Amino acid sequence: MDNYCIELNHVTKRFGNFTAVNDISLQLTPGKVYGIVGPNGAGKSTTMSLIMGTLMPTSGNGTVMGYPIGSTEALAHLGYSPEFTSFYNDMSCVEYLWYMATLAGLSDVEAAKRANELIDRFELREHANKKVCKFSTGMKKKVSLAQAMIHNPSILLLDEPTANLDPTSRMEILDIVRKMVNQDKQTVLISSHVLTELETVIDGVIMINHGVIVLNEDIETAQRKFNNGIVVFSSSNNQLVLEKLEDKYSYTVDNNEIKFSCDETDQLKRELIKIVYENDLMINLDPTSRMEILDIVRKMVNQDKQTVLISSHVLTELETVIDGVIMINHGVIVLNEDIETAQRKFNNGIVVFSSSNNQLVLEKLEDKYSYTVDNNEIKFSCDETDQLKRELIKIVYENDLMINKIDQERLSLDSLYKNALEGGQQ
């Protein structure tokens, strides 16, 4: 048997004249988390179904733990949580999980024990004897994840596990997945079209479009590929920065951000820091991404001067588009502000910073400011944020450091939503 837990070799799936998956090949290593991402209709669910054996390929072949896809031996290693799960109308949560466990080959006693273990693990104890069909969407997702794990599979296939969930439920499901992976050391394949959600979970990314794999890399390599030679920069006076650089670098300007293209990115960063320091500017080195559909909305508003009201439960998508935010819960408006005011309410006095030598920066500041450190970022809390930024720029410039991020933290809309529901807007 090969060292791959899942392997597909030149697999194609056609439905009549339509090719859903076109000559794809992939190999997944055990014990890692993979994200299969792409737009709706790209072929993600079809690929999942081919691995599960619920669909058979038109051509090509594949294996799961060395066994042919669709075989009884292969299925024994797989746990599957579909995007849309159907539940029996007359079964409670514990009855459903017990039943699924017996179908997987567990004895009645083993099935009852395993069902109750997962009910506790997914914090469903108070709902154990309630009908699953009446659960909320978020709770149904939990039950679906539990049934995927009912027979202790070595591989989990999760098809759009956060689809149609509100921000709080999405974060909760992703936290469950993280804990699940850390505790059980399983191989997990997650499909999603909300790419940003998976970044903190996955080890590798498989991008699929029109049934073709267009990228298959570990997440760090994938991110590095698309950022090599690109520096996105924004300051309090971008025009002055461009004048000082005297057209030494190719660039474009969009939405108050300058995107430089060059080979010597470290040299460019040093020059930018020098300009910022010598001209007492405020700097923000926080690259942003844009989504195609939101670009269309943005252009539509700019060109036609229309008023637009957008509803969404994927709140982070809206941050680059909206002027105001209205948050509603249980039929009650809990927040109604322009976006900057809403963010400022929850972020006053917070500066997030990262450099090539954070320890030296903290030593130079001599404990003048309160701070916490997480994931190579320092989060400072203070009243005089502009003064702190100037001190940080001075330390970076005088010690020839590389600066990754220095910004007045803007709370994401997901976090705003959570704070608003907790009464944080008061």
C-alpha positions in Angstrom: 0.0 0.0 0.0 1.2 3.5 -0.9 1.8 6.2 1.8 -1.3 8.1 0.6 -4.6 7.7 2.5 -6.6 9.0 -0.5 -5.4 8.8 -4.1 -7.2 9.7 -7.3 -5.7 8.9 -10.7 -7.0 10.8 -13.8 -10.6 10.6 -12.6 -13.3 12.0 -14.8 -17.1 12.1 -14.1 -19.6 13.0 -16.8 -23.4 13.4 -16.5 -24.6 13.1 -20.1 -22.7 15.8 -22.1 -21.7 17.7 -18.9 -18.3 17.0 -17.4 -18.4 17.7 -13.7 -14.9 16.5 -12.9 -12.2 16.4 -15.6 -9.1 14.2 -15.4 -8.2 15.1 -11.8 -5.4 13.4 -9.9 -4.5 14.0 -6.2 -2.7 12.3 -3.3 -3.5 13.1 0.3 -1.1 12.3 3.2 -2.4 10.9 6.4 -2.9 13.1 9.5 -3.3 16.4 7.7 -6.2 18.8 7.0 -7.0 19.6 3.4 -9.3 22.3 2.1 -10.9 21.7 -1.3 -12.1 25.2 -2.4 -13.7 26.8 -5.4 -16.9 28.6 -6.5 -20.3 27.0 -6.5 -20.5 24.4 -9.3 -16.8 23.9 -9.5 -16.9 20.2 -8.8 -16.1 20.0 -5.0 -19.2 17.9 -4.0 -18.8 15.6 -7.0 -15.1 15.0 -6.0 -16.3 14.2 -2.4 -18.9 11.8 -3.7 -16.3 10.1 -5.9 -14.1 9.6 -2.9 -17.0 8.3 -0.9 -18.0 5.9 -3.7 -21.6 7.3 -3.9 -20.7 8.2 -7.5 -18.4 6.1 -9.6 -16.0 7.7 -12.1 -16.7 7.6 -15.8 -13.0 7.0 -16.2 -9.9 6.8 -14.0 -9.6 5.1 -10.6 -8.8 5.8 -7.0 -8.1 4.3 -3.6 -8.8 5.0 0.1 -6.2 3.5 2.4 -5.1 1.3 -0.5 -8.6 -0.1 -1.2 -10.7 0.8 -4.3 -13.0 3.7 -3.9 -16.6 2.5 -3.2 -15.4 -0.8 -1.7 -16.6 -2.0 1.7 -13.0 -1.8 3.0 -12.6 1.8 1.8 -15.9 2.9 3.3 -14.9 1.5 6.7 -12.2 4.2 6.9 -14.4 7.1 5.8 -16.7 9.4 7.8 -18.9 11.8 5.7 -20.8 14.9 6.6 -22.8 16.1 3.6 -23.7 19.8 3.0 -27.4 18.9 3.3 -28.3 16.2 5.8 -31.7 14.6 6.0 -33.0 13.3 9.4 -35.8 11.0 10.3 -38.8 12.9 11.6 -39.4 10.4 14.5 -35.9 10.1 15.9 -34.3 11.9 18.7 -30.6 12.9 18.6 -29.5 9.9 20.7 -31.7 7.5 18.7 -30.4 8.8 15.4 -26.7 8.5 16.5 -27.3 5.0 18.0 -29.0 3.9 14.7 -26.1 5.3 12.6 -23.6 3.5 14.8 -25.4 0.1 14.4 -25.5 0.6 10.6 -21.7 1.1 10.8 -21.4 -2.3 12.5 -21.2 -1.5 16.2 -23.1 -3.6 18.7 -26.2 -2.2 20.5 -24.1 -1.6 23.6 -21.2 -0.1 21.7 -23.5 2.1 19.7 -25.2 3.5 22.8 -21.8 4.2 24.4 -20.4 5.9 21.3 -23.6 8.0 20.7 -23.5 9.3 24.2 -19.7 10.1 24.0 -20.3 12.2 20.9 -23.4 13.9 22.4 -21.2 15.1 25.3 -18.3 16.0 23.0 -20.6 18.2 20.8 -22.4 19.7 23.8 -25.8 18.3 22.9 -26.6 16.6 26.2 -29.7 18.8 27.0 -31.0 18.1 23.5 -30.2 14.4 23.4 -33.9 13.3 23.6 -35.3 16.0 21.3 -36.3 15.4 17.7 -33.3 16.2 15.4 -35.6 17.4 12.6 -36.6 20.4 14.8 -33.0 21.4 15.6 -31.6 24.7 14.4 -29.3 24.6 11.3 -26.2 24.9 13.6 -27.3 22.0 15.8 -28.1 19.8 12.8 -24.5 20.5 11.6 -23.2 19.2 14.9 -25.3 16.1 14.7 -24.1 15.5 11.1 -20.4 15.9 12.3 -21.1 13.4 15.1 -22.6 10.8 12.8 -19.5 11.2 10.5 -17.4 10.2 13.5 -19.6 7.5 14.9 -17.4 4.6 13.8 -14.1 6.3 14.6 -13.0 6.7 11.0 -9.4 7.6 10.1 -10.6 10.0 7.3 -13.3 12.6 7.5 -15.0 14.2 4.5 -16.8 17.4 5.4 -18.8 19.0 2.6 -19.5 22.7 3.3 -19.7 22.2 7.1 -20.3 26.0 7.7 -22.7 26.6 4.8 -25.9 28.7 5.7 -24.7 29.3 9.3 -24.6 32.6 11.1 -21.1 33.9 12.2 -21.3 32.5 15.8 -22.3 29.1 14.6 -19.6 29.1 11.8 -16.9 29.9 14.4 -18.2 27.2 16.7 -18.2 24.5 14.0 -14.6 25.4 12.9 -13.5 25.3 16.6 -15.0 21.8 16.8 -13.1 20.8 13.6 -9.8 22.1 15.1 -10.3 20.3 18.3 -11.3 17.1 16.5 -8.2 17.2 14.4 -5.9 17.9 17.3 -7.4 15.2 19.5 -8.0 12.4 17.0 -5.1 13.0 14.5 -7.5 12.3 11.6 -7.1 13.1 8.0 -9.8 15.7 7.1 -10.9 17.0 3.7 -13.1 20.1 4.0 -14.9 21.7 1.1 -15.9 25.4 1.1 -16.4 28.4 -1.1 -15.7 30.8 1.8 -11.9 30.6 1.5 -11.0 32.8 4.5 -12.7 30.5 6.9 -10.3 27.6 6.2 -7.0 29.4 6.6 -6.6 28.8 10.3 -7.6 25.1 10.0 -6.0 23.5 6.8 -2.5 22.3 6.1 -3.0 22.0 2.3 -5.3 23.7 -0.2 -6.8 22.1 -3.4 -8.4 24.7 -5.7 -10.9 23.4 -8.2 -12.7 25.2 -11.0 -14.9 23.9 -13.8 -14.0 20.4 -12.7 -10.2 20.9 -13.0 -7.7 21.2 -10.2 -5.9 24.5 -10.6 -3.8 24.5 -7.4 -2.7 21.8 -5.1 -0.1 23.0 -2.5 0.5 23.2 1.2 -1.1 26.4 2.5 2.1 28.3 3.1 3.5 27.6 -0.3 0.2 28.6 -1.9 0.1 31.9 0.0 3.8 32.6 -0.9 3.2 31.9 -4.6 0.6 34.6 -4.9 2.5 37.2 -2.8 6.1 36.8 -4.2 7.3 40.2 -5.4 4.1 42.1 -4.2 4.0 44.7 -1.4 0.7 46.3 -0.5 1.2 49.6 1.3 -1.0 52.4 2.7 -0.1 55.5 4.7 -1.5 58.8 5.8 0.1 60.4 2.7 0.5 58.0 -0.2 1.1 60.8 -2.7 4.2 61.9 -0.8 5.5 58.4 -0.6 5.2 58.0 -4.4 7.0 61.3 -5.0 9.9 60.2 -2.7 10.3 56.9 -4.5 10.6 58.8 -7.8 9.0 56.0 -9.9 11.7 53.4 -8.9 9.1 50.7 -8.7 6.1 49.6 -10.7 2.8 50.2 -8.9 -1.0 50.5 -9.1 -3.2 52.4 -6.7 -6.7 51.2 -5.6 -8.9 52.2 -2.7 -6.1 54.2 -0.9 -3.7 51.2 -1.2 -0.5 51.1 -3.3 0.4 47.7 -4.8 4.1 47.6 -5.7 5.6 45.0 -7.9 9.4 44.3 -7.5 12.0 41.7 -7.0 13.8 43.3 -4.0 10.8 43.5 -1.6 13.1 43.9 1.5 14.8 46.9 0.0 11.5 48.4 -0.9 10.2 48.0 2.6 13.3 49.7 4.0 12.8 52.7 1.7 9.1 52.9 2.8 10.0 52.8 6.5 12.6 55.5 5.9 10.0 57.8 4.2 7.5 57.1 6.9 9.9 57.9 9.7 11.5 61.0 8.1 8.1 62.5 7.2 6.2 61.5 10.4 3.6 59.5 8.5 1.2 56.9 9.8 1.7 53.5 8.2 -0.5 50.4 7.6 1.1 47.3 6.0 -2.0 45.1 6.1 -2.5 43.6 2.6 -6.2 43.0 1.7 -7.9 40.9 -0.8 -11.0 41.5 -2.9 -13.7 39.2 -4.0 -15.0 39.4 -7.5 -18.7 39.7 -6.7 -18.1 42.5 -4.2 -16.0 44.3 -6.8 -19.1 44.2 -9.1 -21.3 45.7 -6.3 -18.7 48.3 -5.6 -18.4 49.4 -9.2 -22.2 49.4 -9.5 -22.6 51.8 -6.6 -19.8 54.1 -7.8 -21.1 54.3 -11.4 -24.9 54.4 -10.8 -24.9 56.2 -7.4 -27.5 53.7 -6.1 -28.5 53.0 -2.6 -27.8 49.3 -1.8 -29.0 47.2 1.1 -27.2 43.9 1.3 -28.1 41.1 3.7 -25.6 38.4 4.6 -24.6 36.1 7.3 -21.0 36.0 6.0 -20.2 39.4 7.5 -16.5 39.6 6.7 -17.3 39.7 3.0 -19.1 43.1 3.4 -16.3 45.1 5.2 -14.8 46.6 2.0 -18.2 47.5 0.6 -20.6 48.9 3.2 -20.9 52.4 4.6 -23.2 51.4 7.5 -24.0 48.3 9.4 -27.4 47.2 10.8 -27.2 44.1 13.0 -30.4 42.3 13.9 -31.1 39.4 16.3 -34.4 37.8 17.3 -36.2 40.5 15.4 -34.5 43.3 17.3 -31.9 45.8 15.9 -28.9 45.5 18.2 -26.5 47.9 16.3 -27.1 50.6 13.7 -24.0 52.7 12.9 -21.7 53.8 10.1 -19.0 51.1 9.8 -16.2 53.3 11.1 -18.1 54.4 14.2 -19.1 50.8 14.9 -15.5 49.6 14.6 -14.1 52.5 16.6 -16.6 51.8 19.5 -14.9 48.4 20.1 -11.3 49.2 19.2 -10.3 52.5 20.8 -6.7 52.2 22.0 -5.6 49.0 20.3 -2.5 48.8 18.0 -1.5 45.6 16.4 2.2 45.3 15.4 4.6 42.8 14.0 8.2 43.0 12.9 11.3 40.9 12.1 12.4 41.3 15.8 9.5 41.7 18.2 11.6 41.0 21.2 13.9 43.9 20.5 11.0 46.2 20.0 9.5 45.2 23.4 12.9 45.8 25.1 13.2 49.2 23.5 9.8 50.3 24.7 10.7 49.3 28.3 7.2 48.2 29.3 5.7 51.6 28.7 2.6 50.0 27.2 0.4 47.1 28.1 0.5 44.3 25.5 -0.2 40.7 24.7 1.7 38.5 22.1 -0.1 36.0 19.9 1.0 34.4 16.7 4.0 36.7 16.2 1.9 39.8 16.6 2.0 42.2 19.5 -1.3 43.8 20.6 -0.7 47.1 22.5 -3.4 48.8 24.6 -3.0 52.5 25.2 -4.7 55.9 24.9 -2.0 57.7 22.8 -2.0 55.4 19.8 -0.4 57.9 17.4 2.5 58.4 19.8 3.0 54.6 20.1 3.0 54.3 16.4 5.7 57.0 16.1 7.9 55.2 18.7 7.5 51.9 16.8 8.5 53.4 13.5 11.5 55.0 15.2 12.6 51.7 16.6 12.1 49.9 13.3 14.1 52.6 11.4 17.0 52.9 13.8 17.4 49.1 14.1 16.9 48.3 10.4 14.0 45.9 11.1 11.4 44.6 8.7 7.9 45.7 9.6 5.0 43.4 8.8 2.1 45.2 10.4 1.3 48.3 12.3 -2.2 49.3 12.5 -5.1 50.6 14.6 -7.0 47.4 14.9 -10.3 47.3 13.1 -12.7 44.8 14.6 -14.0 42.4 12.0 -17.8 42.5 11.4 -18.0 38.9 12.8 -16.5 40.2 16.1 -18.7 43.3 16.0 -21.7 41.0 15.6 -20.7 39.0 18.6 -20.0 42.1 20.7 -23.3 43.6 19.7 -25.3 40.5 20.7 -23.5 40.5 24.0 -24.6 44.1 24.6 -21.1 45.5 23.9 -22.6 48.5 22.0 -24.0 50.0 25.1 
